[in-house]
Amino acid sequence: MALFGLAWLWLLDWAALAPPTDNIEQLTWVRSLEWGYYKHPPLPTWLLWPAVQLLGWSAWTSYIAGALCTLGAFALLWRWLRDMRGSGHARIALLAGLCITFYNGRLHFYNHEIVLIPLAVGCAAACWKAWTTRRIGWWIVLGVCLGLGGLSKYQSVVAGAAVLAFWLSQRGWRDPMHRFGLQVAALTALAVFAPHLCWLAYNDFEPLNYAMASSLAAGLPWASRAAEVARWWGDQLLNRALPAWVFLGVLWWLVRRRAASASSEAQARPRDAGRAILLSFGFTPLVFVSVMTLASGSHVQLHWGTPYLLFVAPAMMELMRGAVWERVRPRDEVLVFVLVQALLMLRVGLTSPGGAGLARKASDWRHFDSQALADALHEPAKAALGGPVRLISGPPDEAGALALRLPEQPLVLIDGQLRFSPWVSKDVAEACGALELALKARGPGFVEVGRDFPGLYWRVTPSSALCGTASAASRP
């Protein structure tokens, strides 16, 4: 996996002119550790903070953090499946999962869903251990994973639904130990999540309001809800997971070709608790989002599947003829995996700014040349400010991308709003001036950046003599 990670991180860095917007967001927020932020809960920002202290405030720090979360989740998944199904089965599931485009083409992403991936796998593994060992300690571990998942993204409730689906499928209510264990897990999760819940109440549930405004309260008409669900399933299973199906299909065909008799191939895996938990975590997220969309008319974000789609490969392996996976040759696994990855890398290269730039979309953030923006604005801004750029105010993506390119590493005042930017003190905002960006010329003094950045404007708010005092007072 180390070679896989290094190869993809190098390619993805080469293939984009700016870091992903989610990485920029986390690098902006990490300037101040809070119990919550205006869009999301705090755990991803907390986890990024020590990495920034160790490696520096840069895009590559976020790339490494994101890759460690994703690959760490797959390592945990492999270990869990090895104990449950054997090393050969676990290895195939691991390689199939790494073919899903969420986990290769987005390996450098660092956001709330990426941090949720290892916690979702932790929930599955802890649930399995709690069920099979009947030890209360594993139910506590499950609760911790669920609570930390809630501190990553509220979507962690889907993992809780998968746990409940498994518990119900095994008739857990019949066993006093499992009834008690489920309650312990729920109370532990609530205890871990409680400080953020208090923060939410104090801040008028702002992240939930953001979620409602952006997707959950879309209010789609009934006729459009089924189409939205179909679009979601199609994207998850026939787009993101398609390379995994190709990988598994080729291996299945190779084994079938070599099979000595059809009878041994037709053996199915018995319906055990392991099968139940893999199917629960594999398909509950798809069903949960579908039911939510049909019931509420929510607009489904395609990336919502990121924390859970890695379970779909082992779930599908359970549904396919079980004996086939034990007869796959390791050499075939590696060759097919390398071929699939090479094709995926070729696609990234051909569509990237550094490659052929094929099928370019106007909304493709990879083509935003943040270094060119820094080259165009840095010196004029310094001249207008009479000193270094300490603060950039404006839309979070453009302002954050520019801040990462400037040697001063300025703070970002998101949309000019102090309530969105607790790392910027009011004194600094008022005294130190700012390089302001805007997607529309909303006031006097804004001028267009240039033809390479259509629709982007800038101006400078001058600093005052009090800036030095304000900056010193704002430092911890």
C-alpha positions in Angstrom: 0.0 0.0 0.0 2.9 2.3 0.5 3.9 2.1 -3.2 0.2 2.6 -4.1 0.0 5.7 -1.9 3.3 7.3 -3.1 2.4 6.8 -6.8 -1.1 8.2 -6.5 -0.1 11.2 -4.3 2.7 12.2 -6.7 0.3 11.9 -9.7 -2.5 13.8 -8.0 -0.2 16.6 -7.0 1.2 16.9 -10.5 -2.3 16.8 -12.0 -3.7 19.9 -10.3 -2.8 23.5 -10.1 -4.4 23.9 -6.7 -5.1 21.6 -3.7 -8.7 20.3 -3.4 -11.1 22.8 -1.9 -11.8 20.6 1.1 -8.1 20.5 1.9 -7.9 24.3 1.7 -10.9 24.5 4.0 -9.2 22.4 6.7 -5.9 24.2 6.3 -7.8 27.5 6.9 -9.6 26.2 9.9 -6.6 24.6 11.5 -5.4 28.1 12.5 -7.7 27.9 15.5 -8.9 24.8 17.4 -12.6 25.0 18.2 -15.4 22.7 19.4 -17.1 23.2 16.1 -17.0 25.2 12.9 -19.7 26.9 11.0 -20.1 24.0 8.5 -18.9 20.9 10.3 -17.8 19.3 13.6 -14.2 19.6 14.7 -12.3 16.3 14.7 -10.7 16.5 11.3 -9.3 19.9 12.1 -8.0 18.7 15.5 -6.2 15.7 13.8 -4.7 18.0 11.2 -3.2 20.3 13.8 -0.4 18.1 15.1 0.5 17.2 11.5 0.8 20.9 10.7 3.0 21.5 13.7 5.3 18.6 12.6 5.3 19.0 8.8 4.3 22.7 8.3 1.3 24.5 6.9 1.2 23.2 3.4 -1.0 21.3 0.9 1.3 18.3 1.2 0.6 18.0 4.9 -3.1 17.6 4.2 -2.3 15.1 1.4 -0.3 12.9 3.8 -3.0 13.2 6.5 -5.7 12.2 4.0 -3.8 9.3 2.6 -3.0 8.0 6.1 -6.7 8.0 7.0 -7.7 6.2 3.8 -4.9 3.7 3.7 -5.2 3.2 7.5 -8.9 2.3 7.0 -8.0 -0.2 4.4 -5.3 -1.8 6.6 -7.9 -2.1 9.4 -10.5 -3.6 6.9 -7.9 -6.1 5.7 -7.0 -7.2 9.2 -10.7 -7.6 10.2 -11.5 -9.6 7.0 -8.4 -11.8 7.4 -9.6 -12.9 10.8 -13.1 -13.5 9.5 -12.6 -14.9 6.0 -8.9 -15.7 5.6 -5.9 -13.8 4.1 -6.7 -14.6 0.4 -10.3 -13.3 0.7 -9.2 -10.2 2.7 -6.5 -9.4 0.1 -8.9 -9.5 -2.8 -11.4 -7.3 -0.9 -8.6 -4.9 -0.1 -7.4 -4.6 -3.7 -11.0 -4.3 -5.0 -11.7 -1.5 -2.6 -8.6 0.4 -3.7 -10.0 0.3 -7.2 -13.0 2.4 -6.2 -12.3 5.9 -7.4 -13.0 7.5 -4.1 -9.9 5.8 -2.7 -7.4 6.4 -5.5 -8.3 9.5 -7.5 -9.2 11.3 -4.2 -6.4 9.8 -2.1 -5.0 13.3 -1.4 -8.3 14.6 -0.2 -8.5 15.5 3.5 -12.0 16.3 4.7 -14.7 15.2 7.2 -15.7 12.1 5.1 -12.0 11.0 4.8 -11.6 11.0 8.6 -14.9 9.2 8.9 -13.6 6.2 6.8 -11.3 4.6 9.4 -13.9 5.3 12.1 -16.6 3.5 10.0 -14.3 0.5 9.6 -13.6 0.7 13.3 -17.3 0.6 14.0 -17.7 -2.5 11.9 -14.7 -4.3 13.4 -15.7 -3.4 17.0 -19.3 -4.5 16.4 -18.0 -7.8 15.2 -15.7 -8.3 18.1 -18.4 -7.2 20.5 -20.8 -9.8 19.0 -18.4 -12.7 18.9 -16.5 -12.2 22.1 -19.5 -11.0 24.2 -17.2 -8.6 26.0 -18.5 -5.2 27.2 -15.2 -3.6 26.4 -15.8 -4.0 22.7 -19.2 -2.4 22.9 -17.5 0.6 24.6 -15.0 0.7 21.7 -17.9 0.7 19.3 -19.4 3.6 21.1 -16.2 5.6 21.0 -15.9 5.0 17.3 -19.5 6.2 16.7 -19.0 9.2 18.9 -15.7 10.2 17.2 -17.5 9.6 13.9 -20.1 12.1 15.0 -17.3 14.6 15.7 -16.0 14.0 12.2 -19.3 14.2 10.3 -22.9 13.8 11.3 -23.2 11.2 8.6 -21.8 8.8 11.2 -25.4 8.1 12.0 -25.3 5.8 9.0 -22.7 3.6 10.7 -25.0 3.4 13.7 -27.8 2.3 11.3 -25.6 -0.4 9.9 -24.8 -1.6 13.5 -28.5 -1.7 14.3 -29.3 -3.5 11.0 -26.8 -6.2 11.9 -28.0 -6.4 15.5 -31.6 -6.9 14.4 -30.7 -9.4 11.7 -29.1 -11.5 14.4 -32.0 -11.0 16.8 -29.8 -9.3 19.4 -32.8 -8.5 21.5 -33.0 -12.1 22.6 -29.6 -12.0 24.4 -29.4 -9.8 27.6 -25.7 -9.3 27.0 -26.3 -7.9 23.5 -29.2 -5.7 24.7 -27.0 -4.3 27.4 -24.0 -3.9 25.1 -26.0 -1.9 22.5 -27.2 0.5 25.2 -23.6 0.9 26.5 -22.4 1.7 23.0 -25.1 4.3 22.5 -24.4 6.0 25.8 -20.7 6.0 25.2 -21.2 7.6 21.8 -23.4 10.2 23.3 -20.8 11.0 26.0 -18.0 11.4 23.4 -20.3 13.6 21.3 -21.7 15.7 24.2 -19.2 18.6 24.2 -19.9 19.3 20.6 -23.6 19.0 21.2 -23.3 21.7 23.8 -21.3 23.9 21.3 -24.1 23.3 18.8 -26.7 24.5 21.2 -24.6 27.6 22.1 -24.1 28.4 18.4 -27.7 28.0 17.2 -26.9 24.7 15.5 -25.2 26.5 12.7 -23.6 23.4 11.0 -27.0 21.8 10.9 -28.5 24.9 9.4 -25.7 24.8 6.8 -26.5 21.2 6.0 -30.2 22.0 5.6 -29.5 25.0 3.4 -27.1 23.1 1.1 -28.8 19.8 0.6 -31.1 18.3 3.2 -33.9 20.9 2.8 -33.9 20.9 -1.0 -37.6 19.9 -1.0 -37.4 18.0 -4.3 -40.9 17.2 -5.8 -42.0 13.6 -5.5 -41.4 13.0 -9.2 -37.8 14.0 -8.8 -37.0 12.0 -5.7 -36.9 8.6 -7.4 -34.7 10.0 -10.1 -32.3 11.4 -7.4 -32.1 8.0 -5.8 -31.4 6.4 -9.2 -28.7 8.9 -9.9 -27.1 8.2 -6.5 -27.1 4.4 -7.0 -25.9 4.7 -10.5 -23.0 7.0 -9.5 -22.0 4.9 -6.5 -22.2 1.4 -8.1 -21.8 2.0 -11.8 -19.3 4.9 -11.7 -17.2 5.1 -8.5 -17.2 1.3 -7.9 -17.1 0.2 -11.6 -13.3 -0.4 -11.6 -13.8 -2.7 -8.6 -16.4 -4.7 -10.5 -14.0 -5.0 -13.4 -11.3 -6.2 -11.0 -13.5 -8.8 -9.4 -15.1 -9.8 -12.7 -11.7 -10.5 -14.3 -10.6 -12.6 -11.3 -13.8 -14.6 -11.3 -13.5 -15.2 -15.1 -9.8 -16.4 -14.7 -10.8 -18.8 -11.9 -13.8 -20.1 -13.9 -11.6 -20.7 -16.9 -9.2 -22.8 -14.8 -11.9 -24.6 -12.8 -11.8 -28.4 -13.1 -15.4 -28.9 -12.3 -18.5 -26.7 -12.1 -19.7 -28.4 -8.9 -17.0 -27.0 -6.6 -17.5 -23.5 -8.1 -21.1 -23.5 -7.2 -20.6 -23.8 -3.5 -22.1 -20.9 -1.7 -20.9 -19.4 1.6 -23.1 -20.3 4.5 -25.3 -17.7 6.0 -23.3 -16.8 9.1 -23.0 -13.7 11.2 -20.0 -12.6 9.2 -22.0 -12.5 6.1 -24.7 -10.5 7.9 -22.4 -7.8 9.1 -20.7 -7.4 5.7 -24.0 -7.1 4.0 -25.3 -4.7 6.7 -22.3 -2.3 6.3 -22.2 -2.8 2.5 -25.8 -1.9 1.7 -27.3 -0.1 4.7 -25.6 3.2 3.6 -27.2 3.0 0.1 -30.6 2.1 1.6 -30.4 4.8 4.3 -29.6 7.6 1.8 -32.3 6.4 -0.5 -35.0 6.3 2.2 -33.9 9.8 3.4 -34.1 11.2 -0.1 -37.5 9.7 -0.8 -38.9 10.8 2.6 -37.5 14.3 2.7 -36.7 15.3 -0.8 -33.1 16.0 0.0 -30.6 16.6 -2.8 -28.0 13.8 -2.5 -24.3 14.8 -2.7 -22.5 12.2 -4.6 -19.5 12.2 -2.3 -21.7 11.1 0.6 -20.8 7.6 -0.2 -17.1 8.1 0.5 -17.0 6.7 4.1 -18.9 3.6 3.3 -18.4 2.5 -0.3 -15.3 0.4 0.6 -17.7 -2.1 2.3 -19.5 -2.7 -1.0 -16.7 -4.9 -2.4 -16.6 -7.5 0.4 -20.4 -7.3 0.5 -20.6 -8.2 -3.2 -18.0 -10.9 -2.7 -20.4 -12.5 -0.1 -23.2 -12.5 -2.6 -21.1 -14.1 -5.4 -20.1 -17.7 -5.2 -18.0 -18.0 -2.1 -15.6 -20.7 -3.1 -14.2 -18.8 -6.1 -12.2 -16.3 -4.1 -10.1 -19.0 -2.3 -8.9 -20.2 -5.7 -7.6 -16.9 -7.1 -3.9 -16.9 -7.7 -2.0 -14.0 -6.0 -0.1 -13.4 -9.2 -3.4 -12.8 -11.0 -4.6 -10.5 -8.3 -1.6 -8.3 -8.6 -1.5 -8.2 -12.4 -5.2 -7.3 -12.7 -4.9 -4.7 -9.9 -1.9 -3.0 -11.6 -3.7 -2.9 -14.9 -6.8 -1.3 -13.4 -4.7 1.2 -11.5 -2.7 2.0 -14.7 -5.9 2.8 -16.6 -7.2 4.9 -13.8 -3.9 6.9 -13.6 -4.0 7.3 -17.4 -7.5 8.8 -17.1 -6.3 11.3 -14.4 -3.3 12.3 -16.5 -5.3 12.8 -19.7 -7.9 15.0 -18.0 -5.4 17.0 -15.9 -4.0 20.5 -16.6 -0.5 19.1 -16.9 -1.7 16.4 -19.3 -3.9 16.6 -22.3 -6.7 18.5 -20.5 -9.4 16.3 -22.1 -13.0 16.6 -21.1 -12.3 19.8 -19.2 -15.3 21.2 -17.3 -15.6 24.8 -16.4 -16.1 23.8 -12.7 -13.0 21.6 -12.6 -11.0 23.2 -9.6 -7.8 21.4 -10.7 -7.4 24.1 -13.4 -7.5 27.0 -10.9 -3.9 28.3 -11.1 -3.3 29.5 -7.6 0.4 30.1 -8.2 -0.4 32.4 -11.1 -2.9 34.3 -8.9 -0.2 34.7 -6.2 2.3 36.0 -8.8 -0.3 38.5 -10.1 -1.4 39.9 -6.7 1.4 39.5 -4.2 3.6 42.4 -5.0 0.8 44.9 -5.8 -0.9 44.0 -2.6 2.3 44.4 -0.6 2.8 47.8 -2.2 -0.7 48.9 -1.4 -0.6 47.6 2.2 2.9 49.1 2.8 4.1 45.7 4.2 3.4 42.0 4.2 0.0 40.5 3.5 -1.4 39.4 6.9 -5.0 38.8 6.0 -6.9 37.7 2.9 -10.7 38.2 2.9 -13.0 36.6 0.4 -14.6 33.4 -0.8 -13.0 30.5 1.1 -11.7 28.5 -1.9 -10.0 31.3 -3.8 -8.7 33.1 -0.6 -7.4 29.9 0.9 -5.7 28.8 -2.3 -4.0 32.1 -2.5 -2.9 32.1 1.2 -1.2 28.8 0.7 1.0 30.3 -2.1 2.1 33.4 -0.2 5.3 33.4 1.9 3.6 35.3 4.7 1.0 32.4 5.1 -1.7 35.0 5.9 -4.9 34.2 7.7 -8.2 33.9 5.8 -11.3 35.8 6.7 -14.0 33.7 5.2 -16.4 35.8 3.1 -15.3 38.7 5.2 -17.2 37.3 8.2 -15.6 37.1 11.7 -18.2 34.6 12.9 -17.0 32.1 10.3 -13.3 32.8 11.1 -12.6 32.5 14.8 -8.8 32.5 14.1 -9.0 36.2 13.0 -9.4 38.6 15.9 -11.6 41.7 15.4 -8.5 43.9 16.2 -6.4 42.3 13.4 -9.3 42.6 10.9 -9.8 46.3 11.7 -6.1 47.3 12.0 -4.1 45.2 9.6 -5.9 45.7 6.4 -6.6 42.9 3.9 -6.2 41.7 0.4 -9.8 41.3 -0.5 -11.1 38.9 -3.2 -14.6 38.9 -4.6 -16.4 36.8 -7.2 -18.3 40.0 -8.1 -17.2 43.6 -7.9 -19.4 44.4 -4.9 -18.0 47.7 -4.0 -15.7 50.6 -4.9 -12.0 49.8 -5.6 -12.5 46.3 -6.9 -10.6 45.6 -10.2 -10.6 42.4 -12.2 -7.6 40.1 -11.5 -7.1 39.3 -15.2 -8.3 37.3 -18.1 -7.0 34.1 -16.6 -9.4 34.5 -13.7 -12.7 35.6 -15.2 -15.2 36.9 -12.6 -12.5 37.3 -9.9 -11.9 40.8 -8.5 -9.5 42.2 -5.9 -8.8 45.3 -3.9 -6.8 46.2 -0.8 -8.0 47.6 2.5 -5.1 49.7 3.9 -3.6 48.8 7.3 -3.2 51.3 10.2 -0.4 52.0 12.6 -2.1 49.8 15.2 -1.5 46.7 13.1 1.6 45.6 14.9 0.0 45.9 18.3 -3.1 44.0 17.2 -1.1 41.2 15.6 1.0 40.7 18.7 -2.0 40.7 20.9 -3.7 38.0 18.7 -0.9 35.5 19.0 -1.3 32.8 21.6 
